[in-house]
């Protein structure tokens, strides 16, 4: 290989390395160009977002897959969001219980640092990448057997008004409308989920009984509810607890799937365990305001 070719090859590696660093760090002048107001309300196809839902600053590193560049060290304050413009899969690494763990992050996806059931730091798929709304939980469908039990425990009927927070595909309020004639409102921040919910209601012929709102549930008025259903993480239930106390009428029932409402132990009036068709066990908790 002659001297000129060697220089070209070296220059090529330098360009690739700089480009990879640019992807990880982002353009320092991006917000100066007028994009600060937009704040990327949703995760773009060439973007990864990482939100810190914990109460402590999280230290981590990011490295493009297949790259030999030195990992970029980062720190994320509580409640902050790291937005990484990239079309590459990134490897994230951080300390968990005294050892380093690493995972692959994919473009177009939101992620959240949360505490697991053992109160240890972990990273999870998030619900959205918006900066103007809380990320309450990723979308995980509630099995039909659990939906039926939740509605049974809440004694859903024709006089019920059910608000489902994080409604996903709308299955809880649609089932309640079809089976019991209940009215319902599904709330979700993801437009894809809202579209699925409306399709679900139409296919089941209950459009006249249910409505769906693409909104931040922490800002939605839930005072008309006689029953509230959730499948959210414990910290999200705890975040919503003051809203329940402030807005819900005395006697309103709240049914949660798998996770309790911290601080409402005295208001829990019933619980049950349900096994789905795959043999997985689920918990259901019933509270009374």
C-alpha positions in Angstrom: 0.0 0.0 0.0 1.6 3.3 -1.0 1.8 6.4 1.1 -1.1 8.2 -0.6 -3.5 5.2 -0.2 -2.5 4.9 3.5 -3.4 8.6 4.1 -6.8 8.1 2.4 -7.6 5.0 4.6 -6.5 6.9 7.8 -8.6 9.9 6.8 -11.6 7.6 6.2 -11.3 6.1 9.7 -11.1 9.6 11.2 -14.3 10.7 9.4 -16.1 7.6 10.6 -15.0 8.1 14.2 -16.0 11.8 14.2 -19.4 10.9 12.6 -20.0 8.3 15.3 -19.1 10.8 18.0 -21.4 13.4 16.4 -24.3 10.9 16.5 -23.8 10.2 20.2 -23.3 13.8 21.3 -25.6 15.5 18.9 -25.1 18.9 17.2 -24.3 21.6 19.7 -26.0 24.2 17.5 -29.2 22.3 16.8 -31.3 24.2 19.3 -29.8 27.5 18.1 -31.3 26.9 14.7 -34.8 27.2 16.0 -35.5 23.6 17.0 -35.5 24.3 20.7 -39.2 25.2 20.6 -40.1 21.9 18.9 -38.3 19.7 21.5 -38.9 16.6 19.4 -42.3 15.8 20.9 -42.1 12.2 19.7 -39.2 9.9 19.0 -38.0 10.1 15.4 -37.0 7.1 13.4 -33.3 8.2 13.7 -33.4 9.0 17.3 -33.1 7.3 20.7 -34.4 8.9 23.9 -33.4 7.9 27.5 -35.4 9.3 30.4 -34.4 9.1 34.0 -37.5 8.3 36.1 -35.4 7.6 39.3 -34.6 10.1 42.0 -30.8 9.9 41.5 -28.5 11.0 38.7 -27.5 8.0 36.5 -24.1 7.5 35.0 -23.8 5.5 31.8 -21.8 5.1 28.6 -22.9 4.8 25.0 -21.1 3.2 22.1 -22.2 2.5 18.5 -22.3 -1.3 17.8 -19.4 -2.5 15.8 -17.4 0.6 16.7 -13.9 0.8 18.2 -14.3 4.3 19.5 -14.0 5.0 23.2 -17.4 4.9 25.0 -19.0 8.3 25.6 -19.5 8.9 29.3 -22.8 10.5 30.2 -24.8 11.6 33.3 -28.6 12.0 33.4 -30.3 14.0 36.2 -33.6 12.9 37.7 -36.5 13.7 35.3 -34.2 14.6 32.4 -34.2 13.2 28.9 -31.2 12.4 26.8 -31.9 12.7 23.1 -29.4 11.0 20.8 -29.8 11.6 17.0 -28.6 8.3 15.5 -29.5 5.7 13.0 -27.2 3.2 14.6 -27.9 0.6 17.3 -26.1 1.8 20.5 -24.8 -0.2 23.4 -25.6 1.3 26.8 -23.6 0.3 29.9 -24.1 1.2 33.5 -23.6 -0.1 37.0 -26.3 -2.4 38.6 -25.7 -3.8 42.1 -21.9 -3.3 41.7 -21.4 -4.8 38.3 -21.6 -3.4 34.8 -24.5 -4.4 32.6 -25.1 -3.5 29.0 -28.0 -3.6 26.5 -28.6 -2.6 22.9 -30.8 0.4 22.2 -32.6 0.7 18.9 -33.3 3.9 16.9 -36.9 5.1 17.0 -37.4 3.8 20.5 -37.8 5.5 23.9 -36.1 4.1 27.0 -36.4 4.9 30.7 -34.1 4.3 33.7 -36.3 2.9 36.4 -35.9 0.8 39.6 -36.8 -2.9 39.3 -38.8 -4.9 41.9 -35.6 -5.3 43.9 -35.1 -1.5 43.9 -32.1 -1.8 41.6 -31.4 0.4 38.6 -32.4 -0.9 35.2 -33.4 0.4 31.8 -36.8 -0.4 30.3 -38.6 0.4 27.0 -40.5 3.6 27.6 -43.9 4.8 26.4 -42.9 7.9 24.5 -40.2 10.4 24.1 -42.2 13.6 24.9 -40.6 16.1 27.2 -44.0 17.7 28.2 -45.5 14.6 29.7 -44.7 11.9 32.3 -43.8 8.4 31.0 -46.1 6.3 33.2 -45.4 2.8 31.7 -44.7 1.1 28.4 -47.6 -0.6 26.6 -48.1 -4.2 27.8 -51.6 -5.6 27.1 -53.7 -6.9 30.0 -54.7 -10.5 29.3 -58.5 -10.9 28.8 -58.8 -13.1 32.0 -57.4 -10.2 34.0 -59.6 -7.6 32.4 -62.6 -9.8 33.3 -61.5 -10.1 36.9 -60.8 -6.3 37.2 -64.3 -5.5 36.0 -65.9 -8.2 38.1 -64.2 -6.9 41.3 -65.2 -3.3 40.5 -68.8 -4.5 39.9 -69.0 -2.8 36.6 -72.6 -2.2 35.3 -74.7 0.1 33.2 -74.4 3.0 35.7 -70.5 2.7 35.7 -68.3 5.3 34.2 -64.9 3.7 33.7 -61.7 5.7 33.2 -58.8 3.6 32.0 -55.4 5.3 32.5 -53.0 4.1 29.9 -55.7 2.4 27.9 -53.5 0.8 25.2 -55.7 -0.8 22.6 -58.8 0.1 24.7 -59.6 -3.4 25.7 -60.8 -2.6 29.3 -63.4 0.0 28.4 -64.5 -1.8 25.3 -65.0 -5.1 27.2 -66.9 -3.2 29.9 -69.1 -1.5 27.3 -69.8 -4.8 25.5 -70.3 -7.0 28.5 -71.9 -4.7 31.0 -73.2 -1.7 29.0 -70.7 0.6 31.0 -69.6 3.9 29.6 -65.9 4.4 29.4 -63.1 6.8 28.6 -59.7 5.5 27.6 -56.6 7.8 28.1 -53.3 7.2 26.3 -50.5 9.5 25.2 -49.6 7.3 22.2 -51.6 8.2 19.0 -51.0 4.6 17.7 -52.7 3.2 20.8 -55.6 5.7 20.5 -56.1 4.7 16.8 -56.2 1.0 17.9 -58.7 1.7 20.6 -61.1 3.5 18.2 -60.8 0.6 15.8 -61.4 -1.9 18.6 -64.6 0.0 19.7 -65.9 0.2 16.2 -65.3 -3.5 15.6 -67.2 -4.4 18.8 -70.1 -2.0 18.1 -69.6 0.1 21.3 -68.6 3.4 19.8 -71.6 5.2 21.4 -70.5 4.1 24.9 -66.7 4.8 24.8 -64.4 7.7 24.1 -60.7 7.9 23.8 -58.4 10.8 24.5 -54.8 11.3 23.4 -53.7 13.1 26.5 -51.2 13.1 29.4 -53.1 11.2 32.1 -51.6 13.4 34.8 -53.4 16.4 33.3 -56.7 14.8 32.4 -59.8 15.5 34.5 -60.9 12.1 35.8 -63.5 13.4 38.3 -66.6 11.9 36.4 -65.2 8.3 37.0 -66.9 5.8 39.2 -64.2 3.3 38.4 -60.6 3.9 37.5 -58.4 1.1 36.0 -54.6 1.1 35.6 -51.8 -1.1 34.6 -48.9 1.2 35.6 -45.7 0.8 37.4 -45.6 1.5 41.2 -43.9 4.9 40.9 -46.6 5.9 38.4 -49.4 4.8 40.7 -47.7 6.8 43.4 -47.4 9.8 41.2 -51.1 9.6 40.4 -52.2 9.1 44.0 -52.5 12.8 44.8 -54.6 13.2 41.7 -56.9 10.4 42.8 -57.3 12.0 46.2 -57.9 15.4 44.7 -60.3 14.6 41.9 -62.1 11.4 42.5 -65.4 11.3 44.4 -65.7 9.4 47.7 -66.6 5.8 46.9 -64.9 5.7 43.6 -63.2 2.3 43.0 -59.7 2.0 41.6 -58.5 -1.3 40.2 -54.9 -1.9 39.5 -53.2 -4.7 37.6 -50.1 -6.2 39.2 -48.9 -3.1 41.0 -50.2 -1.5 44.2 -50.7 2.2 44.9 -48.0 3.1 47.5 -49.4 5.0 50.4 -53.0 3.6 49.9 -52.6 0.4 51.9 -55.5 1.5 54.2 -57.8 2.0 51.1 -57.2 -1.5 49.7 -60.4 -3.5 50.1 -59.8 -6.6 48.0 -57.2 -8.4 46.0 -57.1 -11.5 43.8 -54.7 -13.6 41.7 -55.5 -14.6 38.1 -53.8 -17.1 35.9 -53.8 -16.4 32.2 -54.0 -18.9 29.3 -50.1 -19.0 29.2 -50.0 -20.0 32.9 -48.7 -16.7 34.1 -49.9 -15.3 37.4 -51.3 -11.8 37.7 -52.3 -9.8 40.8 -55.4 -7.5 40.9 -55.8 -4.9 43.7 -59.1 -3.0 44.5 -59.1 0.3 46.3 -61.9 2.5 47.4 -61.6 6.3 47.6 
